[in-house]
Amino acid sequence: MTIEIVHVAVGVIKKNNAIFICKRADEQHQGGLWEFPGGKVEAGESVFVALKRELIEEVGLTIHSSSQLMVIEHDYGDKCVKLDVHVVSNFSGEAHGAEGQPSEWVAISELENYDFPEANAEIIEKIVARYA
């Protein structure tokens, strides 16, 4: 049996020395944990286009550009993900949980105090190493 790899565009939304994070709904995969917003890259869609679409839907931001931070493949056992992680600091709008999800700006030095899905540990390490 082949497990599908879900390609996800992930936005590390950065403003000054803070990162915007959201909490996953309890019924979602990895529910109840914090995450960097984003979503599935649809067939024929570029990562930037997917990220732009997802961040408008999820957090009410229009992004103007992004830069790739890293790509991570992770197997949760029940789901495999390929996280295409981009830093977003050029955007307009006011970030909020547009789908009703809890969300907040967190100081980079405080990210390690939040519970994220296992695949996000490398992302946090890289953010702290680069920006803290």
C-alpha positions in Angstrom: 0.0 0.0 0.0 1.4 3.4 -1.0 0.7 6.3 1.3 0.0 9.6 -0.4 2.4 12.4 0.4 0.4 15.6 1.1 2.3 18.6 -0.3 1.7 21.6 2.1 2.6 25.2 1.6 3.5 26.6 5.0 3.8 30.3 5.9 6.2 31.5 8.6 4.6 35.0 8.9 7.2 37.3 10.4 6.7 40.8 11.7 9.6 42.4 13.6 10.7 39.7 16.1 7.4 37.8 16.2 5.8 34.9 14.2 2.0 34.4 13.7 0.7 31.0 14.7 -2.7 29.3 14.8 -4.1 26.4 16.7 -5.4 23.4 14.8 -9.0 22.4 15.5 -9.3 19.3 17.7 -10.9 17.2 14.9 -8.1 17.9 12.4 -5.0 15.7 12.0 -2.6 16.8 14.8 -5.5 18.6 16.3 -5.1 20.9 19.3 -1.5 21.7 18.4 -0.2 25.1 17.2 1.0 25.5 13.6 2.3 27.9 11.1 -0.6 28.6 8.7 -0.9 27.2 5.2 -2.5 24.4 3.4 -2.4 21.8 0.6 -0.8 22.7 -2.7 -3.4 21.7 -5.4 -2.5 20.0 -8.6 -0.9 22.4 -11.1 -0.5 25.1 -8.5 2.8 26.7 -7.5 3.8 26.8 -3.8 3.5 30.6 -3.8 0.0 30.6 -5.4 -1.1 28.0 -2.8 0.4 30.0 0.0 -1.3 33.1 -1.2 -4.7 31.4 -1.4 -4.4 29.7 2.0 -3.2 32.7 3.9 -6.1 34.8 2.6 -8.5 32.1 3.6 -7.0 31.2 7.0 -5.5 34.4 8.4 -6.8 37.3 6.2 -3.4 38.3 4.8 -2.5 39.1 1.2 1.1 38.1 0.7 3.2 40.0 -1.8 6.4 37.8 -1.7 8.0 35.0 0.2 11.3 33.2 0.4 11.8 29.5 0.9 13.1 28.5 4.3 13.2 24.8 3.9 11.4 21.6 2.7 10.7 18.8 5.2 9.2 15.4 4.5 7.7 13.7 7.6 5.9 10.4 8.1 3.3 10.5 11.0 2.5 6.9 10.4 -1.1 7.7 9.3 -0.1 10.5 7.0 3.0 11.7 5.1 3.6 15.4 4.5 6.0 17.4 2.5 6.1 20.8 4.1 7.3 23.6 1.7 8.1 26.3 4.3 8.3 29.9 3.3 9.1 33.0 5.3 6.5 35.8 4.7 7.3 39.3 5.8 5.9 41.3 2.9 2.1 41.2 3.3 -0.9 43.5 3.8 -3.9 43.1 6.1 -4.2 42.3 9.8 -3.5 38.7 10.7 -6.3 36.9 12.6 -7.9 33.5 12.8 -10.2 34.0 9.8 -11.7 30.6 10.3 -12.4 31.1 14.0 -9.3 29.4 15.2 -7.2 30.7 18.1 -4.2 32.6 16.8 -1.5 34.9 18.1 1.8 36.7 17.4 4.5 35.0 19.4 8.0 36.2 20.1 10.6 34.0 18.3 12.2 33.3 21.6 8.9 31.9 22.9 8.0 29.5 20.0 9.6 26.6 21.8 7.0 27.0 24.6 4.1 26.0 22.3 3.1 22.5 21.4 3.5 22.0 17.6 3.3 18.8 15.4 6.5 16.8 15.4 7.4 17.9 11.9 7.5 21.5 13.0 10.5 21.0 15.4 13.0 21.5 12.5 11.2 24.7 11.4 11.3 26.2 14.9 15.0 25.3 15.2 15.8 27.1 11.9 13.7 30.2 12.7 15.4 30.5 16.1 18.8 30.0 14.6 18.2 32.5 11.9 16.2 35.3 13.6 16.6 35.1 17.4 
